[in-house]
Amino acid sequence: MALKCGIVGLPNVGKSTLFNCLSNAKAQSANFPFCTIEPNIGTISVPDARLEKLENLVSPERVVPTTMEIVDIAGLVKGASKGEGLGNQFLANIRETDAILHVLRCFDDGNIVHVDGHVDPVKDKEIIDIELQLKDLETIEKKISSLARVIKSGDKESVKENELALKIKEGLEKGISVRGLDFSEDEFLIIKRFHLITSKPVMYVCNVDESSVKTGNHHVEEVRKAIANEKAEVLIIGAKIEADITELDTYDERQLFLDELGLEEPGVNRLIRSAYSLLNLQTYFTAGVKEVRAWTIRKGMTAPQAAGVIHSDFEKGFIRAEVMKYVDFTTLGSENAVKEAGKFKVEGKEYVVEDGDVMHFRFNV
């Protein structure tokens, strides 16, 4: 399931440093704007402590975590919607992602230049919001023009699309991103077809200095106030600290470093899990002596759809799913124990898979 999170932000806010930490790729990271020209793409493993417990129980030949893609998109600048700073290319890259990680510089450092000369994460956020909204406004105006010819025929679907497009246009003209407007779930399914950038879910990543990594700072608080009415999460991370952690060779060295900072785990672990959730994804497991594996599915998928993630034949010939809850399996210690406790379930085509389900599929091709 190739879903992507795009890392966006103004130049020099720490995007490429963060991307390097996430993917262990070596995106160039330098102290000047437009260092990143082509988007860097990294496939990263999603940290999941449940895999380790399953491994200890089953003792498989191999363990395979679930993955997701992160895209490091070059820094946007004011005027990007009109092509400034290679803006058209950058905006096209954002359009191809499924969710946005918006990195904001929330630290003061005279040695790292800011594209506007001073640190103001709320203003930085607004610059990018405006550029993305202007691009969406251009897109939606074209959509309204194309619909004008069709709605004259009275086509009900086109009339509905036009109503939604006009509401979106009105919101964008007031500076409200599409995700901030009030739409039903069914309406959002229609809006998805418009391919609007500001309809994508967003998480704000506040890049702070070492002293602020646990509790944040006044910059972070200003960001929280600015997004109070948005459907968005704020995550605090220190990209410089994360870079230092990746340079350490052993788990013990990394743990000692985290202990000194009073942190339980690297910030990138939290970021990856939050990004996974932002994409509306969840995990189920298969567990056998050959392999313990985490599988990525969208929330709300049925058992046949989840089976289809393994192989399309599993979905086509689906007969049933044998399901154990992760907690039951790891607490009771074996499949037989789960069966004896009456907690081993056989589910049909209508079963909606839950996060952490341990599953076997029966199928016939």
Buried (B, 14 or more C-beta within 10 A) or exposed (E): EEBBBBBBBBBBBBBBBBBBBBBEBEBEBEEEBBBBEEBBBBEBBBBBEBBEBBBEBBEBEEBBBBBBBBBBBBBBBBBBBEEBBBBBBBBEBBBEBBBBBBBBBBBEEEEBEBBBEEBBBBEBBEBBBBBBBBBBBEBBEEBBEEBEEBBEEEEEEBEBBBBBBEBBBEBBEEEBBBBBBEBEEEBBEBBEEBEBBBBBBBBBBBBBBEEBBEEBBEBBEBBEEBBEEBEBBBBBBBBBBBBBBEEBEEEEEBBEBBEEBEBEBBBBBBBBBBBBBBBBBBBBBBBEEEEBBBBBBBEEBBBBBBBBBBEEEBBEBBBBBBBBBBEBBBEBEEBEBBEEEEBBBEBEEEBEBEEBBBBBBEBEE
